[in-house]
């Protein structure tokens, strides 16, 4: 098991630690609901240093990124970030990721922790143009400082105006006493805030400074369990649950990051799929009776005929009802469609709803 540079702090704070993607990670501190509400209403900090970071550099950097990623990275200017995915050769997804344009010929790719080795091998196998690649995952830490109070709580720690950083933009600047920190207006919670990339050697000092500055705002450490409920309320896909090597970006509702204005890996197949129309879709659903949907539960038509499966599910802390994502045939994918979730032996009625579940 790998540790992050902050594992000893989480343990000292009494976090419940679990193995996640090969790392020893904090799943919760005070409890999922309390931590969830802290991020929705105030400010909380996640240690997500298990995520992977690759630098792609040189005159051929963009060519490689354009080849392996579905979104059009040519629109990125320095200081902008973009959500994307890497299609595989069989119609599925290698991983989803965020691309940052750091300099004219330098890009940072942030990938999922469980896929670091797989992604590195995949991108390397497509690098026939000679782009320079560096895996810096083990050298950098990542904090997600999330919530509506994040900007106000953190402004005193940097000389730049945090309010001026637009969504999916970033600055490389001073932060909490460290230089050359990436301060990015991104995050997977839907409640605003920033993601902070810094060297492992600096992250403990940054963590302590962040919590000192956040004291008047009742800042709290947040575990991975609340990260999951927060992202699910927004309808954000989680790799390994809602998207994987067998799910197409078009089935998963990621057509908006699949740009056919350029050629990319397996783009011909996905273009044909778009023209023909997908036969199943990832939908959001709410239970209309009591129950909690879970990953792997069957979705039925109400007559015990299985029509799909739940990919993510929980009891929503913000909405106090069971919510989830799952794949169903297109005929059942329209908003308001009635579907049933098989919980133990019961078919619990549910309806397809428009995402996100949580609206501010």
C-alpha positions as CSV (number, residue, x, y, z in Angstrom):
1,X,0.0,0.0,0.0
2,X,1.3,3.4,-0.9
3,X,0.8,6.4,1.4
4,X,0.3,10.1,0.4
5,X,2.6,12.7,1.9
6,X,-0.3,13.4,4.3
7,X,-1.3,9.9,5.4
8,X,0.2,10.4,8.9
9,X,-2.0,13.6,9.3
10,X,-5.2,11.7,8.4
11,X,-4.3,9.0,10.9
12,X,-3.6,11.5,13.6
13,X,-7.0,13.2,12.9
14,X,-8.7,9.8,13.5
15,X,-9.8,9.2,9.9
16,X,-11.1,5.8,8.9
17,X,-8.5,4.6,6.4
18,X,-9.2,2.2,3.6
19,X,-7.2,0.8,0.6
20,X,-8.2,2.7,-2.5
21,X,-6.4,2.3,-5.9
22,X,-3.3,0.9,-4.1
23,X,-3.2,3.8,-1.6
24,X,-4.0,4.1,2.1
25,X,-6.7,6.8,1.9
26,X,-9.1,8.5,4.4
27,X,-12.7,7.5,3.6
28,X,-14.3,9.5,6.4
29,X,-13.5,11.6,9.5
30,X,-16.7,12.7,11.3
31,X,-19.2,10.9,9.0
32,X,-20.3,11.1,5.4
33,X,-23.4,13.3,5.8
34,X,-21.6,15.9,8.0
35,X,-18.7,16.0,5.6
36,X,-21.0,16.2,2.6
37,X,-22.9,19.2,4.1
38,X,-19.6,20.9,5.1
39,X,-18.7,21.0,1.4
40,X,-22.2,22.0,0.1
41,X,-22.5,24.9,2.6
42,X,-19.0,25.9,3.8
43,X,-15.5,24.6,2.9
44,X,-13.8,21.3,3.1
45,X,-10.4,19.8,2.0
46,X,-9.8,16.5,0.3
47,X,-6.4,14.9,0.0
48,X,-6.6,13.4,-3.5
49,X,-2.8,13.0,-4.0
50,X,-3.4,9.5,-5.2
51,X,-4.4,10.9,-8.6
52,X,-1.8,10.6,-11.5
53,X,0.0,13.4,-13.2
54,X,1.8,13.1,-16.6
55,X,3.7,16.0,-18.3
56,X,3.5,15.9,-22.1
57,X,6.0,18.3,-23.6
58,X,7.7,19.5,-26.7
59,X,6.6,20.5,-30.3
60,X,4.7,17.2,-30.7
61,X,2.9,17.3,-27.3
62,X,-0.4,18.6,-28.7
63,X,-0.3,16.1,-31.6
64,X,-0.1,13.2,-29.1
65,X,-2.9,14.6,-26.9
66,X,-5.1,15.1,-29.9
67,X,-4.5,11.5,-31.0
68,X,-5.4,9.9,-27.7
69,X,-8.1,12.2,-26.4
70,X,-11.7,12.7,-27.6
71,X,-12.0,16.4,-26.8
72,X,-10.3,19.1,-28.9
73,X,-7.2,20.3,-26.9
74,X,-6.2,22.7,-29.7
75,X,-8.7,25.3,-28.2
76,X,-6.7,25.4,-24.9
77,X,-4.7,28.5,-24.2
78,X,-2.1,28.7,-21.4
79,X,-4.0,28.8,-18.2
80,X,-7.0,26.8,-19.3
81,X,-8.0,23.2,-18.5
82,X,-10.3,20.7,-20.2
83,X,-12.2,17.6,-19.3
84,X,-11.7,14.7,-21.8
85,X,-11.5,11.0,-22.2
86,X,-9.3,8.5,-24.0
87,X,-11.2,6.1,-26.2
88,X,-9.8,2.6,-26.6
89,X,-9.8,0.4,-29.7
90,X,-13.0,-1.4,-29.0
91,X,-15.5,1.4,-28.4
92,X,-14.9,1.9,-24.7
93,X,-12.9,4.3,-22.5
94,X,-9.3,3.9,-21.3
95,X,-9.8,6.7,-18.7
96,X,-11.3,10.1,-18.2
97,X,-8.9,12.9,-17.4
98,X,-8.3,16.7,-17.1
99,X,-5.8,18.4,-19.5
100,X,-4.0,21.6,-18.4
101,X,-2.1,23.7,-20.8
102,X,0.8,24.9,-18.6
103,X,3.0,26.5,-21.3
104,X,2.9,26.7,-25.1
105,X,4.4,23.2,-25.5
106,X,3.7,21.7,-22.0
107,X,0.6,20.0,-20.9
108,X,-0.4,18.3,-17.6
109,X,-2.6,15.3,-17.8
110,X,-4.4,14.4,-14.6
111,X,-5.6,10.8,-14.6
112,X,-7.4,8.4,-12.2
113,X,-5.3,6.8,-9.5
114,X,-6.4,3.2,-10.4
115,X,-5.3,3.8,-14.0
116,X,-1.9,5.4,-13.7
117,X,0.1,2.5,-15.1
118,X,-2.5,1.5,-17.6
119,X,-2.8,5.1,-18.9
120,X,0.9,5.6,-19.1
121,X,1.3,2.3,-21.1
122,X,-1.6,3.3,-23.4
123,X,-0.4,6.9,-24.2
124,X,3.2,5.6,-24.6
125,X,2.0,3.0,-27.2
126,X,0.4,5.9,-29.2
127,X,3.4,8.2,-29.0
128,X,4.9,7.6,-32.5
129,X,5.5,11.3,-33.0
130,X,8.2,11.6,-30.3
131,X,6.5,13.8,-27.7
132,X,8.4,14.0,-24.4
133,X,6.5,12.2,-21.6
134,X,7.2,12.4,-17.8
135,X,5.3,10.6,-15.1
136,X,5.4,12.9,-12.1
137,X,2.6,11.2,-10.1
138,X,4.9,10.2,-7.2
139,X,6.4,13.7,-6.8
140,X,3.2,15.8,-6.6
141,X,0.3,16.1,-4.2
142,X,-3.2,17.4,-4.8
143,X,-5.6,19.0,-2.5
144,X,-9.2,19.8,-3.4
145,X,-10.4,22.8,-1.4
146,X,-14.1,22.7,-2.1
147,X,-17.3,24.6,-1.1
148,X,-18.9,28.0,-1.5
149,X,-16.6,29.5,1.2
150,X,-13.4,28.2,-0.4
151,X,-12.6,31.4,-2.2
152,X,-13.0,33.7,0.7
153,X,-11.3,31.4,3.1
154,X,-8.2,31.0,0.9
155,X,-7.8,34.5,-0.6
156,X,-5.3,35.6,2.1
157,X,-2.9,32.7,1.1
158,X,-2.0,34.0,-2.4
159,X,-1.2,37.3,-4.1
160,X,-3.5,36.5,-7.1
161,X,-7.2,37.3,-7.2
162,X,-9.0,33.9,-6.8
163,X,-12.3,35.4,-7.9
164,X,-10.7,36.2,-11.3
165,X,-9.9,32.5,-12.0
166,X,-12.8,31.3,-14.1
167,X,-14.2,27.7,-14.0
168,X,-11.7,25.3,-15.7
169,X,-9.0,28.0,-15.7
170,X,-5.9,28.0,-13.5
171,X,-2.9,30.1,-12.4
172,X,0.6,29.0,-11.5
173,X,1.3,31.2,-8.5
174,X,2.3,31.5,-4.8
175,X,0.0,29.7,-2.4
176,X,0.3,29.2,1.4
177,X,4.0,30.1,1.4
178,X,5.0,27.9,-1.6
179,X,5.9,29.1,-5.1
180,X,4.8,27.7,-8.5
181,X,1.7,26.1,-7.2
182,X,-1.1,25.3,-9.7
183,X,-4.3,26.9,-8.4
184,X,-7.1,25.4,-10.5
185,X,-10.8,26.4,-10.5
186,X,-11.8,22.7,-10.9
187,X,-13.2,20.0,-8.7
188,X,-15.7,17.1,-8.6
189,X,-18.2,18.4,-6.1
190,X,-20.3,20.9,-7.9
191,X,-19.9,23.4,-5.0
192,X,-17.1,25.5,-6.3
193,X,-13.6,25.9,-5.0
194,X,-10.0,25.1,-6.1
195,X,-7.6,22.2,-6.7
196,X,-4.1,22.8,-5.5
197,X,-1.1,20.9,-7.1
198,X,2.2,21.2,-5.2
199,X,5.3,19.2,-4.5
200,X,5.2,16.5,-1.9
201,X,7.8,18.3,0.1
202,X,5.6,21.4,0.4
203,X,2.2,19.9,0.9
204,X,2.2,19.4,4.7
205,X,3.0,23.0,5.2
206,X,0.3,24.0,2.7
207,X,-2.2,21.7,4.5
208,X,-1.5,23.3,7.9
209,X,-1.6,26.8,6.5
210,X,-4.9,26.1,4.7
211,X,-6.5,24.8,7.9
212,X,-5.2,27.8,9.9
213,X,-6.6,30.3,7.3
214,X,-9.9,28.3,7.2
215,X,-10.5,28.2,11.0
216,X,-13.0,31.2,10.9
217,X,-14.9,29.3,8.2
218,X,-15.1,26.1,10.2
219,X,-13.0,24.3,7.5
220,X,-12.9,20.5,7.8
221,X,-11.0,17.6,6.3
222,X,-13.3,15.5,4.0
223,X,-13.0,11.8,3.1
224,X,-13.5,9.9,-0.2
225,X,-17.0,8.7,0.8
226,X,-18.4,12.3,0.8
227,X,-16.5,12.9,-2.4
228,X,-18.5,10.1,-3.9
229,X,-21.9,11.4,-2.7
230,X,-21.0,14.9,-3.8
231,X,-20.0,13.9,-7.3
232,X,-23.0,11.6,-7.7
233,X,-25.4,14.4,-6.8
234,X,-23.9,16.3,-9.7
235,X,-24.2,13.3,-12.1
236,X,-20.5,13.2,-12.6
237,X,-19.1,9.9,-13.9
238,X,-16.7,7.8,-11.9
239,X,-14.3,5.6,-13.8
240,X,-14.7,2.0,-12.9
241,X,-18.4,2.5,-12.0
242,X,-20.2,4.6,-14.7
243,X,-17.6,4.5,-17.4
244,X,-14.9,1.8,-18.2
245,X,-13.3,-0.2,-21.0
246,X,-16.8,-1.4,-22.2
247,X,-18.8,1.9,-22.2
248,X,-18.7,4.3,-25.1
249,X,-18.4,8.0,-24.3
250,X,-21.6,8.5,-26.4
251,X,-23.5,6.0,-24.3
252,X,-22.2,7.7,-21.1
253,X,-23.6,11.1,-22.1
254,X,-20.1,12.4,-22.9
255,X,-20.8,13.4,-26.5
256,X,-20.0,16.9,-25.4
257,X,-16.3,15.9,-25.0
258,X,-16.2,13.8,-28.1
259,X,-15.3,16.2,-30.9
260,X,-15.4,14.9,-34.5
261,X,-13.8,18.1,-35.8
262,X,-10.5,16.1,-35.6
263,X,-9.3,12.5,-35.9
264,X,-8.5,10.7,-32.7
265,X,-8.1,7.1,-31.6
266,X,-11.1,5.0,-32.8
267,X,-13.0,8.2,-33.9
268,X,-14.4,6.5,-37.0
269,X,-16.1,3.8,-34.9
270,X,-17.6,6.5,-32.6
271,X,-18.7,8.6,-35.5
272,X,-20.6,5.6,-36.9
273,X,-22.1,5.0,-33.5
274,X,-23.3,8.6,-33.3
275,X,-24.8,8.4,-36.8
276,X,-26.5,5.0,-36.1
277,X,-27.6,6.0,-32.6
278,X,-26.7,4.3,-29.4
279,X,-28.9,1.4,-28.1
280,X,-28.3,2.1,-24.4
281,X,-27.8,5.3,-22.4
282,X,-26.5,6.2,-18.9
283,X,-29.3,7.9,-17.0
284,X,-29.9,9.5,-13.7
285,X,-32.8,8.1,-11.6
286,X,-34.5,8.9,-8.3
287,X,-36.3,6.3,-6.2
288,X,-40.0,7.2,-5.7
289,X,-40.3,4.9,-2.7
290,X,-37.9,4.1,0.2
291,X,-34.7,2.4,-0.6
292,X,-31.0,2.8,-1.4
293,X,-29.7,1.8,-4.9
294,X,-26.2,0.4,-5.0
295,X,-23.6,-0.3,-7.7
296,X,-24.4,-3.6,-9.4
297,X,-28.1,-3.7,-8.6
298,X,-30.3,-4.8,-11.5
299,X,-32.7,-2.3,-13.2
300,X,-36.0,-3.9,-14.3
301,X,-39.1,-3.1,-16.2
302,X,-41.4,-3.8,-13.3
303,X,-42.2,-7.3,-14.5
304,X,-38.9,-8.8,-13.3
305,X,-37.2,-8.4,-16.7
306,X,-33.7,-7.1,-16.3
307,X,-33.1,-4.1,-18.6
308,X,-29.9,-2.6,-17.2
309,X,-27.8,-2.2,-14.1
310,X,-27.0,0.5,-11.5
311,X,-23.5,1.9,-11.9
312,X,-23.6,4.3,-8.9
313,X,-26.1,4.7,-6.2
314,X,-26.5,6.3,-2.7
315,X,-28.9,7.9,-0.3
316,X,-28.5,11.6,-1.3
317,X,-27.5,13.7,1.8
318,X,-28.8,16.9,0.1
319,X,-32.1,15.5,-1.2
320,X,-32.8,12.7,1.4
321,X,-33.8,10.2,-1.3
322,X,-32.2,7.3,-3.1
323,X,-30.5,8.4,-6.3
324,X,-28.3,6.6,-8.9
325,X,-26.9,6.3,-12.4
326,X,-27.3,3.3,-14.6
327,X,-27.4,2.1,-18.2
328,X,-30.9,1.4,-19.7
329,X,-32.1,0.8,-23.3
330,X,-32.8,4.1,-25.1
331,X,-36.6,3.5,-24.9
332,X,-36.3,3.8,-21.1
333,X,-33.9,6.8,-21.2
334,X,-36.3,9.7,-21.5
335,X,-36.9,12.0,-18.6
336,X,-39.9,10.8,-16.6
337,X,-39.6,7.1,-17.7
338,X,-40.5,4.6,-15.0
339,X,-37.9,2.0,-14.2
340,X,-37.5,-0.3,-11.2
341,X,-34.4,-1.0,-9.0
342,X,-34.1,-4.6,-7.7
343,X,-33.3,-4.2,-4.0
344,X,-33.1,-7.6,-2.4
345,X,-36.3,-9.2,-3.8
346,X,-38.3,-6.0,-4.3
347,X,-38.6,-4.0,-7.5
348,X,-38.5,-0.4,-6.2
349,X,-40.2,2.1,-8.5
350,X,-38.0,4.9,-9.8
351,X,-38.1,7.6,-12.4
352,X,-35.5,8.9,-14.9
353,X,-34.6,12.5,-14.1
354,X,-32.5,15.2,-15.7
355,X,-29.0,15.6,-14.3
356,X,-27.7,17.1,-12.0
357,X,-29.7,15.7,-9.1
358,X,-28.6,18.6,-6.9
359,X,-29.4,22.1,-8.1
360,X,-28.1,25.0,-6.2
